[in-house]
Amino acid sequence: MNTTLNKTYLKGIATNDFAVLEKIYQESLPEVIKYVKRNSGTTHDAKDVFQEGILVIFKKVKEDKLELTTDFHYFLFSVCKRIWLKKLTKKSRKEVA
C-alpha cells in the first residue's frame, strides 16, 4: 500500500483537483466497468456507480471520517461494488413486486 499516493488521491478528491481525478478515472474506471458489465449492467451503469463511489469518498474525506488501510483503488472498487450490488438488489425487488 502506497500511503503517499493514497493521500494524494484523497486530497485531490477533496480539492477537486482535475489532474488527480483524471488519473483516478484512468486507473480505476475500467475495472469498475468490467465488473458491472459482468454483473448484468452497462457501461453507463458503471459510470454512474463510479461517480457515486467518488462522491461517497468525497463526503467521507470532507467529514474527516476516512482512514485508508488498503490501496486507494481497491477501496474505491469495493465502494463501487457495494453500490452496484445494492442497485441490483433494488432492481430485483421491483421486478418481483
N, C-alpha and C positions, 0 to 999 in steps of 0.2 A: 504494500500500500504506500503510495507516494503522498505523504501528508501535505507537502508544499503544493503539489498540483491540486489536491483536494481543496485546499484553502483558496487557491487561485480561482477555481471553478465557483466555489461558494461566494466569494467576493464579487466575481463577475456577474453572477446571477443577481446578487443583492443590489449592484450598482447599474444593472442593465448594460454591461459592457458588451457591445456588439461583437467584438473580436472573440471574446471568450464564449459567448452564446453560439456564435458560428462554429467554433471548434467543438463545442458540446454536441451540436446538431450533427456535424460531420462524423463524429466518432460514435455517437450513441443511437441516433435515429435509425440507421439501417438495421440494427439488431432488434429494435422495437417493431419495426415494420415486418421483419421476418417472423417474429413471434406472433404478432396479431394476425397476419395472413395465414399462418399455420393453424390458427385457432378461430376460424370462422369470421375473420374480419377482412377489411380492405385497407389499402394504403391510406385512404382518407381517415378511416377509423384510427389507424396507428398514429397519424399526425395529430389528431385530436387528443388521443391518450397521452402522447408525448408532451403536448402543450400543457395538459392538466398536470402531468408529472413535474414539469418545470415549475408550474405555479405552486404546487404543494411544497416543493423545496424552497421556493422564493419566500413563501409565508413563514415557513419554519426558520429560515435564516433571519428574516426580519424580526421575528419574535425571540430570536436568540435561543431557540429550542432544538438546534440540530448540532450534534457532535458525531461526525462520521467515524465509524470503527472499521470501515471497509473502503474499498476503492469507490470513488465517486460514481463512475459509470455503472458499476454493479448495483450500487444503491439506487440510482436513477432507474435502471432497468427493473429492479424489484418493485419500485413505486409504480411504474407504468404497468407492470404485470398485474399487480393488485387492482389497479384501476380498471384494466381490461376485464379481469375476471368478475369484478362487481358489475360491469356493464352487461356481460354475458348472462349473469345470474338474473339481473333485472329483465333482460330481454326474454329469457326463457319463462319467467313468471308471467309476463304479459301475454305470451303466446298460449299459455295454458289457461289463463283466465277467460 
